Amino acid sequence: MKIGTIDLGERPLFLAPMEDVTDIGFRKMCKRFGAAMVYTEFVSADAVIRSIKSTLNKIVIDDEERPVGIQIYGKDVESMVEAAKIVEQVHPDVIDINFGCPVKKVANKGAGSGMLRNIPLLLEITREVVKAVKTPVTVKTRLGWDANNLIIIELAEQLQDCGIKALTIHGRTRAQMYTGEADWTLIGAVKQNPRIHIPIIGNGDVASREEASERFDRYGVDAVMIGRATFGCPWIFSQPSQGNSLSVDDKIDVLEEMLRINVERIDEYRGILHTRRHLAASPIFKGIPDFKQTRISMLRATKMDDLLTILEECRNRLR
């Protein structure tokens, strides 16, 4: 599979862009374990234009994580075009436009999946961003606004005509948020549409490499993007033989390395904020009796040494 000239191999797995989740430490670990493409946290076009420091910190990338995409969202043509030009200066491999975020603070302002209620503007933004940059432009969106407006088959053709190089489809409507089951049948229908020639990336409810393989087999997608199932589990991208060879000690080592990378590349306070979400969500700690209090301690820790001490205690309890 290729996005423009970027060769991503056969049946690649992608790490979804997620706010407060896909920090640089986590991305590098996911890349190490086999993610073919990773994405920074999605960023607001307005914040990029205003040079908000916290936003610009989110789009710092490292050559070790390439190919890497930066995802932007906004609600008007001018700001999206300007933000895309600024983002291009960071030299991402892909600029992705977010037309899928369902959260109220984004969608209710007309951005993210809110754009699904204004298709002419959605398409105009896409066309103008494509024209404004040389970097391959892709789009991530949903099936439609709600069950009465499942527009993705027609929308995919329209987006392709705008010049995008790939399309990621989350198998839910905006109204569903993250509830219910992702509907991959419409994702498959887009892929099987003979008028579609760009890569189609499926997203939604994939929790393992085995489930990803099933989606490839059943729906014929070009790539599978994994989101929430990656929390605290970057080894989810590994081949079964590789993943099964990791001991609990190995996995805790990975989590500690993520922490160190984030503290070094960001700062202690924000590096911990990013990493402790993964620590608290990691499935490797499920075997610890009465883990709730330990989890609370993880989420309250503000010093790296304190967090490392908690992790070492967990390591000893799991032995």
C-alpha positions, 0 to 999 in steps of 0.5 A, a space after each residue: 500500500 502507498 500514500 503518494 510515494 510512501 510505501 507502507 507495505 502489505 496490510 499495514 497497521 496505523 496508530 490513530 491520532 488521539 489527543 493527550 494520547 499519541 505523544 512522541 514517546 508513545 509513537 516511538 514505541 508503537 513504531 518500534 513494535 510494528 506500526 507502519 504509520 503513526 500520527 501526532 495528536 490532532 491540533 487546532 488550526 487556529 492554535 497553530 496559526 496563533 503559535 500556541 506553544 502547547 500546540 506547537 509542542 504536539 507537532 514536534 516529530 522525530 525521524 525515528 518515527 517516520 512515516 508520521 502524519 500530523 492531523 489538523 482540524 478547523 471550521 473555515 477555509 482560510 485557517 485550515 489552509 494557513 495551518 496546513 502551510 505552517 504544519 508543512 514546515 515541520 516536514 510530516 510525511 502526511 497532513 491529515 484533515 480531521 472531519 471525524 472528531 465527535 466531541 462536543 467542544 469540536 463538533 458543536 463548533 462546526 469542526 471535526 465531525 461537525 463538518 458532516 453537516 456542511 459538506 460543501 464547506 468540507 469539500 472546499 476546505 479539502 480542495 484548498 488544503 490540497 492545493 496549498 501544500 506539496 505534502 500528501 493530504 489525507 482525510 479521516 471521517 465517519 459514516 455520516 452525522 447520524 443513522 439517517 445520513 449515512 453519506 460516506 459512499 458518495 462523500 468518499 468519491 467527492 473527497 477523492 475528486 478533491 485530490 486526497 491521497 488516502 481516506 480513513 473511515 471510522 465505522 460510526 456516525 457522529 451521533 454514536 460517538 464511541 457507543 455501539 459497534 463500529 459498522 465495517 460494512 459501509 467501509 467495505 462498500 467504499 473500498 469495493 466501489 469501482 470508482 475509488 482508487 485511493 487507499 481506504 483505511 478502516 478504523 473502529 473496534 479493532 483490539 488486536 492484530 488478529 482482529 485487524 487481520 479479520 478486517 483485512 480479509 473480510 472488507 478488503 481495506 488497504 490498512 487498519 487504524 487502531 485507536 483506543 486499544 493501544 492505550 498502554 499497549 504499544 506492543 499491540 502492533 507486534 507480530 504474534 511471535 514478537 508480542 508473545 515473547 515479551 514478558 511482564 518485565 519487558 512490557 514494564 521496561 517499555 512503559 518506563 522508556 515511554 515515560 523517560 522519552 516524554 519527560 526528556 522531550 517535553 518536560 517532567 510535568 507534561 511528560 508525566 501527564 501524557 504517560 500516566 494515562 497509558 500506565 493506568 490503562 495498560 492491560 498488564 496490570 490487570 493481574 494485580 489484586 486491588 489495583 484500584 489504589 495503585 492506579 489512583 497513585 499513578 494518576 496523581 503522581 507528579 514526579 518521575 521518580 515517584 512514578 518509576 517507584 510505583 512501576 517497580 512495585 507493580 513489577 514486584 507484585 506481578 512476579 
